[in-house]
Amino acid sequence: MPIAPRLPIAGLALAIFMPISAHAHVLLADNLQSLAPDADPQVLRLAASAVECADPDAERLAVIDFSRSANQPRLWVFDLKHERLLFEELVSHGRGSGDEEAKWFSNTPESYQSSLGLFRTLNSYDGANGYSMRLEGLETGVNDLAYQRAIVVHGADYVSEQFIAENGRLGRSFGCPAVRQEIARPLIDTIKEDHYLFAYYPDPQWLAESAYISCGQDATLANTIDARGGSLEHSLDIHYQATR
């Protein structure tokens, strides 16, 4: 008879008190962190929570960390089904969001600012910026005007190491997450049509109000843990440390 593996005490506590769906996103976050060790673990945890909320059977996920310098890789594309990292890339932010560092975000047309939150990927097409992919913003008041604003993924010659070397920073878009020209087509073909993109920045209001980050799951766990003394973030950190 096979012997069941023992959970660390912290992991056992979370397994007992954490809803199954919330526990799933913790496991997904662990996988994302192992695949992209250079990414911020907290950003990957939030991305995992959001995509598990929107679609527990999601197969592909792109994550953008707008808290990083535009001169650093800050876009990761994951194959969730086969547990693979497919791309780690430079990505632009909108010229209205800042220079090298993005600081301002909007859902407003003509703002030229990037938007945060969870998006569903739509179809690809050939447009003014070449091969591109439309996005559907899923968060009301945060990014739900993305389609109307023509916020799309596309290639751009101002997204390159050479542009950074010549100008001191990556180029900026009108609000679109633009990528290197040479990888635009394969990247888009990887995530187009009903996959997900999660764009992060530590905006307090969005973090507090996003339905996809909380999804009612973390709140349930938080209430359970707080009743016993302690915070959700602390308890999740204990779990991540204990399972490594």
ZASE-897598 format. One record per atom (N, C-alpha, C): residue in three letters; x, y, z. Coordinates in steps of 0.001 Angstrom, whole numbers, padded with zeros to 6 digits, always signed. Layout:
<sites>
ALAXYZ...
</sites>
This chain:
<sites>
MET+000853-001188+000000MET+000000+000000+000000MET+000889+001238+000000PRO+000701+002154-000958PRO+001563+003330-001023PRO+001369+004218+000190ILE+002456+004847+000606ILE+002410+005743+001768ILE+002173+007157+001275ALA+001157+007818+001810ALA+000840+009190+001416ALA+001947+010113+001884PRO+002401+011050+001021PRO+003448+011974+001427PRO+002958+012870+002548ARG+003877+013230+003435ARG+003518+014095+004547ARG+003623+015560+004135LEU+002634+016327+004518LEU+002678+017757+004280LEU+003364+018433+005460PRO+004182+019469+005210PRO+004668+020270+006328PRO+003481+020835+007092ILE+003703+021153+008361ILE+002591+021635+009192ILE+001910+022832+008560ALA+002720+023799+008046ALA+002105+024982+007439ALA+001301+024590+006213GLY+001860+023657+005402GLY+001133+023224+004213GLY-000124+022483+004573LEU-000067+021673+005651LEU-001242+020939+006094LEU-002324+021895+006547ALA-001922+022932+007273ALA-002908+023916+007744ALA-003608+024577+006574LEU-002827+024940+005535LEU-003446+025574+004383LEU-004328+024598+003627ALA-003901+023348+003536ALA-004707+022348+002832ALA-006042+022156+003521ILE-006062+022271+004867ILE-007296+022096+005617ILE-008208+023298+005458PHE-007628+024503+005545PHE-008457+025700+005600PHE-008651+026376+004249MET-007817+026052+003261MET-007893+026732+001982MET-008899+026043+001067PRO-009822+026807+000438PRO-010717+026223-000554PRO-009901+025574-001668ILE-010438+024502-002272ILE-009697+023769-003287ILE-009255+024684-004417SER-010131+025594-004864SER-009775+026472-005971SER-008651+027420-005591ALA-008652+027901-004341ALA-007579+028781-003897ALA-006274+028015-003798HIS-006353+026772-003334HIS-005154+025949-003243HIS-004582+025691-004632ALA-005439+025578-005640ALA-004989+025350-007009ALA-004137+026512-007498HIS-004535+027741-007158HIS-003746+028869-007664HIS-002412+028974-006949VAL-002332+028497-005705VAL-001043+028449-005011VAL-000111+027485-005742LEU-000636+026319-006124LEU+000171+025344-006849LEU+000582+025887-008219LEU-000334+026591-008889LEU-000007+027189-010179LEU+001082+028235-010007ALA+000972+029058-008972ALA+001990+030078-008725ALA+003354+029453-008486ASP+003386+028350-007764ASP+004645+027626-007551ASP+005263+027213-008883ASN+004429+026688-009787ASN+004921+026265-011097ASN+005462+027443-011901LEU+004744+028568-011863LEU+005181+029748-012608LEU+006518+030246-012083GLN+006674+030230-010754GLN+007926+030695-010160GLN+009097+029801-010548SER+008871+028520-010618SER+009950+027610-010997SER+010328+027783-012466LEU+009349+028163-013295LEU+009612+028350-014717LEU+010255+029702-015022ALA+009940+030716-014215ALA+010460+032072-014439ALA+011062+032606-013144PRO+012228+032094-012743PRO+012815+032493-011462PRO+013209+033960-011384ASP+013358+034638-012533ASP+013725+036050-012516ASP+012522+036967-012332ALA+011319+036426-012436ALA+010110+037226-012238ALA+009827+037399-010747ASP+009094+038445-010409ASP+008721+038706-009022ASP+007698+037655-008586PRO+007989+036892-007536PRO+007058+035837-007107PRO+005666+036366-006768GLN+005596+037549-006164GLN+004288+038088-005792GLN+003452+038402-007031VAL+004090+038901-008088VAL+003370+039179-009334VAL+002816+037885-009918LEU+003618+036830-009893LEU+003166+035546-010425LEU+002042+034961-009577ARG+002065+035194-008273ARG+000975+034721-007417ARG-000331+035410-007779LEU-000261+036722-008002LEU-001470+037455-008369LEU-001972+037034-009743ALA-001054+036820-010671ALA-001445+036361-012013ALA-002106+034991-011943ALA-001548+034117-011120ALA-002126+032778-010959ALA-003527+032864-010378SER-003699+033708-009388SER-005013+033879-008772SER-006027+034383-009791ALA-005609+035371-010603ALA-006524+035972-011580ALA-006941+034981-012656VAL-005989+034237-013194VAL-006337+033324-014284VAL-007119+032122-013763GLU-006832+031656-012561GLU-007620+030571-011972GLU-009054+031017-011742CYS-009225+032276-011404CYS-010572+032819-011199CYS-011330+032879-012525ALA-010657+033374-013568ALA-011326+033555-014856ALA-011574+032232-015564ASP-010580+031335-015485ASP-010672+030097-016268ASP-009717+029055-015686PRO-010206+028195-014803PRO-009336+027174-014203PRO-008696+026236-015219ASP-009251+026168-016427ASP-008711+025293-017464ASP-007861+026044-018487ALA-007458+027279-018163ALA-006655+028070-019092ALA-005374+027330-019465GLU-004976+027451-020729GLU-003797+026725-021227GLU-002583+027621-021432ARG-002794+028908-021687ARG-001676+029830-021905ARG-001909+031119-021107LEU-000830+031687-020602LEU-000917+032922-019814LEU+000308+033779-020094ALA+000074+035053-020425ALA+001142+036042-020538ALA+001068+036958-019319VAL+002214+037280-018749VAL+002284+038133-017568VAL+003220+039299-017857ILE+002748+040518-017603ILE+003571+041722-017744ILE+003721+042363-016372ASP+004944+042685-015998ASP+005213+043367-014724ASP+005650+044794-015033PHE+004682+045717-015028PHE+004970+047108-015347PHE+005689+047841-014216SER+005922+047181-013095SER+006697+047820-012025SER+008194+047767-012342ARG+008597+046999-013324ARG+009996+046912-013731ARG+010337+047984-014764SER+011618+048296-014827SER+012112+049182-015868SER+011779+048604-017241ALA+011438+049499-018172ALA+011160+049056-019536ALA+012404+048488-020208ASN+013576+048756-019641ASN+014820+048265-020224ASN+015131+046828-019827GLN+014275+046244-019021GLN+014465+044866-018576GLN+013364+043969-019154PRO+013657+042702-019368PRO+012565+041783-019736PRO+011492+041791-018646ARG+010248+041959-019041ARG+009153+042031-018058ARG+007861+041429-018611LEU+008006+040616-019653LEU+006885+039870-020220LEU+007263+038396-020255TRP+006424+037566-019665TRP+006638+036127-019669TRP+005395+035456-020243VAL+005583+034485-021113VAL+004461+033731-021676VAL+004628+032280-021263PHE+003594+031752-020606PHE+003643+030397-020058PHE+002677+029474-020789ASP+003117+028263-021019ASP+002247+027169-021435ASP+001846+026451-020146LEU+000633+026710-019678LEU+000192+026157-018397LEU-000054+024658-018497LYS-000520+024223-019639LYS-000869+022813-019810LYS+000367+021918-019743HIS+001456+022382-020393HIS+002667+021562-020459HIS+003768+022081-019537GLU+003434+023101-018726GLU+004360+023651-017728GLU+005686+024052-018370ARG+005590+024996-019309ARG+006782+025479-019997ARG+006764+027001-020057LEU+007952+027615-020003LEU+008100+029042-020275LEU+008417+029189-021751LEU+007568+029927-022474LEU+007713+030024-023921LEU+008461+031286-024352PHE+008250+032389-023643PHE+008907+033649-023979PHE+009237+034416-022707GLU+010352+035122-022720GLU+010730+036101-021696GLU+011261+037301-022460GLU+010515+038416-022465GLU+010754+039456-023453GLU+010646+040876-022908LEU+011228+041794-023665LEU+010965+043219-023482LEU+009538+043515-023932VAL+008914+044494-023310VAL+007579+044927-023747VAL+007421+046404-023404SER+006796+047147-024297SER+006645+048587-024106SER+005432+048910-023243HIS+005440+050124-022702HIS+004222+050693-022112HIS+003853+051951-022902GLY+002695+052504-022629GLY+002221+053686-023335GLY+003021+054930-022966ARG+003137+055842-023923ARG+003911+057059-023667ARG+003278+057921-022580GLY+001980+057760-022364GLY+001330+058499-021283GLY+001554+057892-019916SER+002151+056700-019866SER+002380+056012-018594SER+003711+056381-017951GLY+004620+056984-018704GLY+005914+057353-018153GLY+007008+057144-019182ASP+008260+057381-018746ASP+009401+057225-019639ASP+009964+055805-019511GLU+011118+055649-018878GLU+011629+054291-018673GLU+010787+053532-017667GLU+010307+054245-016651GLU+009480+053640-015610GLU+008015+053997-015841ALA+007154+053018-015902ALA+005712+053274-016007ALA+005158+053624-014634LYS+004360+054680-014560LYS+003823+055132-013280LYS+002319+055398-013320TRP+001778+055644-014518TRP+000376+056019-014616TRP-000339+055086-015586PHE-001556+054716-015229PHE-002319+053745-016018PHE-003760+054223-016146SER-004401+053848-017227SER-005727+054391-017502SER-006538+053459-018374ASN-007842+053669-018324ASN-008794+052980-019194ASN-009413+053981-020167THR-008846+055194-020208THR-009439+056310-020929THR-008923+056413-022353PRO-009817+056509-023338PRO-009378+056696-024725PRO-008531+057951-024885GLU-007566+057899-025774GLU-006653+059000-026089GLU-005715+059372-024946SER-005656+058566-023908SER-004732+058859-022798SER-003310+058417-023125TYR-003175+057501-024082TYR-001885+056903-024441TYR-001225+056206-023245GLN-002053+055792-022300GLN-001548+055074-021137GLN-001883+053590-021247SER-001029+052777-020643SER-001297+051345-020574SER-002398+051072-019554SER-002994+049910-019662SER-004025+049478-018711SER-003537+048257-017946LEU-004036+048135-016727LEU-003687+047004-015873LEU-004763+045928-015941GLY-004511+044814-015245GLY-005533+043807-015036GLY-005475+042631-015990LEU-006558+041883-015975LEU-006648+040654-016755LEU-007370+040901-018081PHE-006765+040381-019153PHE-007325+040479-020501PHE-007500+039075-021067ARG-008494+038925-021949ARG-008613+037719-022756ARG-008074+038043-024149THR-007299+037148-024715THR-006761+037395-026048THR-007802+037056-027109LEU-007795+037836-028163LEU-008751+037644-029261LEU-007998+037270-030533ASN-008503+037688-031674ASN-007960+037269-032956ASN-006717+038064-033350SER-005966+037494-034258SER-004836+038201-034863SER-005300+038840-036165TYR-004551+039836-036638TYR-004886+040514-037895TYR-003652+041283-038363ASP-003651+041685-039610ASP-002604+042536-040163ASP-003133+043954-040240GLY-002474+044875-039512GLY-002948+046249-039445GLY-001823+047244-039657ALA-002044+048454-039184ALA-001071+049534-039366ALA+000262+049219-038708ASN+000235+048415-037640ASN+001459+048033-036943ASN+001907+046620-037305GLY+001447+046128-038450GLY+001829+044790-038861GLY+000978+043739-038170TYR+001546+042570-038000TYR+000812+041456-037386TYR+000502+041801-035931SER-000769+041764-035567SER-001217+042253-034256SER-002268+041319-033676MET-002575+041520-032402MET-003582+040704-031716MET-004450+041593-030836ARG-005754+041481-031001ARG-006685+042263-030202ARG-006820+041680-028786LEU-007198+042556-027858LEU-007379+042170-026460LEU-008746+042596-025963GLU-009334+041767-025138GLU-010595+042088-024468GLU-010302+042291-022983GLY-010467+043527-022500GLY-010267+043801-021085GLY-011422+043257-020266LEU-011113+042509-019220LEU-012146+041834-018433LEU-012525+042559-017153GLU-011825+043649-016832GLU-012059+044321-015556GLU-012754+045662-015779THR-014004+045759-015324THR-014813+046957-015527THR-014152+048175-014893GLY-014040+049238-015691GLY-013468+050481-015196GLY-011953+050486-015138VAL-011339+049347-015401VAL-009878+049222-015326VAL-009281+049024-016715ASN-009863+048103-017482ASN-009326+047830-018826ASN-010394+047431-019834ASP-011677+047596-019466ASP-012746+047092-020324ASP-012953+047914-021599LEU-012232+049024-021752LEU-012290+049791-022996LEU-011096+049488-023908ALA-010361+048426-023579ALA-009162+048100-024358ALA-009481+047895-025834TYR-010546+047185-026127TYR-010904+046936-027528TYR-011251+048253-028222GLN-012043+049092-027549GLN-012426+050391-028109GLN-011203+051276-028321ARG-010234+051173-027418ARG-009016+051991-027498ARG-008002+051417-028484ALA-008289+050274-029070ALA-007364+049588-029973ALA-006051+049251-029271ILE-006165+048789-028018ILE-005004+048295-027290ILE-004745+046870-027755VAL-003662+046685-028491VAL-003363+045394-029109VAL-001895+045042-028865VAL-001577+043778-029005VAL-000190+043335-028988VAL+000333+043393-030421HIS+001484+044038-030606HIS+002070+044134-031950HIS+003579+044289-031844GLY+004258+044119-032949GLY+005691+044323-032991GLY+006019+045789-033249ALA+007219+046216-032811ALA+007636+047604-033026ALA+009157+047682-033072ASP+009683+048534-033965ASP+011134+048658-034077ASP+011750+049388-032895TYR+010907+050052-032078TYR+011432+050738-030889TYR+011512+049811-029671VAL+011193+048549-029870VAL+011348+047552-028801VAL+012528+046664-029179SER+013703+047036-028689SER+014916+046276-028993SER+016048+046742-028087GLU+017036+045887-027922GLU+018228+046258-027162GLU+018969+047394-027857GLN+018959+047391-029179GLN+019631+048451-029919GLN+018992+049806-029652PHE+017652+049851-029607PHE+016964+051112-029327PHE+017331+051609-027932ILE+017411+050704-026971ILE+017792+051078-025606ILE+019212+051658-025603ALA+020132+050996-026303ALA+021522+051447-026347ALA+021636+052840-026977GLU+020809+053124-027970GLU+020900+054399-028684GLU+020128+055522-028005ASN+019098+055170-027212ASN+018214+056204-026649ASN+018164+056217-025122GLY+018769+055242-024494GLY+018789+055209-023034GLY+017586+054537-022413ARG+016606+054235-023209ARG+015405+053536-022720ARG+014669+052926-023896LEU+013766+052014-023584LEU+012904+051404-024600LEU+011938+052447-025154GLY+011516+052261-026386GLY+010507+053140-026947GLY+009142+052898-026333ARG+008222+053818-026586ARG+006885+053738-025992ARG+005816+053719-027076SER+004681+053157-026720SER+003573+053000-027662SER+002470+054015-027354PHE+001315+053850-027994PHE+000135+054660-027684PHE-000717+053993-026594GLY-000127+053016-025918GLY-000846+052300-024866GLY-000779+050793-025047CYS-000281+050361-026211CYS-000221+048931-026511CYS+001009+048278-025889PRO+000900+046991-025537PRO+002078+046226-025148PRO+002794+045737-026404ALA+003735+046547-026892ALA+004461+046209-028107ALA+005694+045379-027768VAL+006049+044469-028664VAL+007174+043561-028459VAL+008143+043675-029639ARG+009258+042954-029560ARG+010236+042976-030651ARG+009604+042475-031957GLN+009971+043140-033033GLN+009409+042781-034333GLN+009622+041304-034658GLU+010821+040805-034381GLU+011159+039456-034831GLU+010429+038350-034073ILE+009866+038679-032913ILE+009142+037627-032177ILE+007644+037904-032112ALA+007192+038984-032739ALA+005771+039351-032655ALA+004862+038236-033174ARG+005156+037725-034369ARG+004275+036710-034954ARG+004256+035416-034131PRO+005414+034815-033805PRO+005349+033578-033016PRO+004738+033782-031630LEU+005000+034925-031001LEU+004410+035169-029692LEU+002889+035295-029793ILE+002433+036081-030751ILE+000993+036260-030932ILE+000316+034935-031265ASP+000919+034155-032142ASP+000317+032871-032518ASP+000255+031907-031331THR+001121+032117-030357THR+001132+031274-029162THR-000033+031576-028232ILE-000441+032852-028147ILE-001434+033231-027125ILE-002736+033792-027689LYS-002884+033837-029007LYS-004109+034411-029565LYS-005307+033485-029340GLU-006488+034086-029359GLU-007766+033371-029369GLU-008026+032579-028089ASP-008504+033314-027101ASP-009041+032722-025871ASP-007980+032215-024902HIS-006867+032938-024838HIS-005918+032749-023753HIS-005930+034033-022914TYR-004919+034235-022057TYR-005007+035341-021090TYR-003704+036114-020985LEU-003863+037407-020691LEU-002739+038294-020417LEU-003040+039048-019131PHE-002079+039075-018231PHE-002228+039751-016935PHE-001165+040835-016841ALA-001600+042094-016661ALA-000686+043233-016563ALA-000710+043778-015135TYR+000469+043856-014527TYR+000594+044215-013104TYR+001330+045544-012905TYR+000867+046269-011899TYR+001592+047389-011298TYR+001020+047519-009886PRO+001827+047888-008894PRO+001298+047945-007519PRO+000390+049149-007268ASP-000692+049203-007997ASP-001688+050260-007819ASP-002624+049850-006686PRO-002641+050591-005587PRO-003403+050163-004398PRO-004893+049953-004658GLN-005505+050856-005414GLN-006948+050744-005646GLN-007276+049509-006474TRP-006521+049285-007531TRP-006766+048102-008356TRP-006540+046824-007559LEU-005457+046765-006798LEU-005169+045564-006014LEU-006275+045285-004997ALA-006847+046353-004444ALA-007885+046181-003433ALA-009235+045804-004033GLU-009489+046235-005274GLU-010836+046102-005825GLU-010961+045064-006951SER-009863+044569-007478SER-009947+043635-008606SER-010679+042355-008216ALA-011761+042081-008918ALA-012535+040866-008647ALA-011750+039621-009030TYR-010833+039749-009986TYR-010100+038572-010452TYR-008952+038206-009524ILE-008402+039182-008831ILE-007326+038869-007892ILE-007887+038175-006658SER-008999+038668-006149SER-009579+038070-004935SER-010509+036917-005282CYS-011463+037166-006167CYS-012382+036142-006659CYS-013155+035450-005546GLY-013191+036055-004339GLY-013915+035459-003225GLY-013194+034310-002571GLN-012074+033877-003174GLN-011364+032714-002653GLN-010389+033119-001567ASP-009535+034106-001862ASP-008572+034558-000867ASP-009281+035163+000329ALA-010446+035806+000074ALA-011180+036399+001183ALA-011647+035323+002151THR-012102+034200+001600THR-012532+033093+002453THR-011382+032590+003306LEU-010233+032410+002670LEU-009067+031942+003404LEU-008625+032981+004423ALA-008657+034256+004019ALA-008220+035312+004925ALA-009077+035334+006180ASN-010402+035206+006007ASN-011287+035212+007170ASN-011002+034022+008071THR-010734+032867+007457THR-010450+031669+008239THR-009176+031835+009038ILE-008131+032357+008374ILE-006845+032504+009039ILE-006882+033618+010068ASP-007525+034749+009735ASP-007583+035855+010677ASP-008281+035453+011965ALA-009267+034553+011865ALA-009969+034096+013061ALA-009034+033319+013982ARG-007939+032802+013392ARG-006973+032033+014173ARG-005723+032854+014478GLY-005711+034103+014009GLY-004567+034965+014227GLY-003574+034839+013100GLY-003359+035928+012358GLY-002411+035888+011252GLY-003032+036428+009996SER-002209+036673+008996SER-002687+037253+007750SER-002593+036256+006611LEU-003359+036514+005557LEU-003321+035667+004372LEU-001944+035694+003742GLU-001376+036892+003562GLU-000080+037006+002902GLU+000995+036251+003684HIS+000983+036400+005021HIS+001964+035710+005854HIS+001794+034201+005743SER+000557+033752+005763SER+000292+032314+005709SER+000684+031722+004364LEU+000424+032453+003278LEU+000842+031982+001965LEU+002359+031929+001867ASP+003043+032932+002454ASP+004499+032927+002428ASP+005035+031718+003169ILE+004421+031363+004311ILE+004850+030188+005053ILE+004705+028942+004191HIS+003582+028886+003440HIS+003331+027730+002587HIS+004398+027619+001501TYR+004693+028747+000825TYR+005670+028716-000258TYR+007031+028269+000261GLN+007412+028766+001437GLN+008723+028416+002006GLN+008746+026959+002431ALA+007650+026496+002998ALA+007603+025130+003524ALA+007627+024074+002424THR+007087+024435+001249THR+007000+023454+000180THR+008219+023443-000721ARG+009223+024238-000405ARG+010461+024253-001194ARG+011561+023492-000487
</sites>
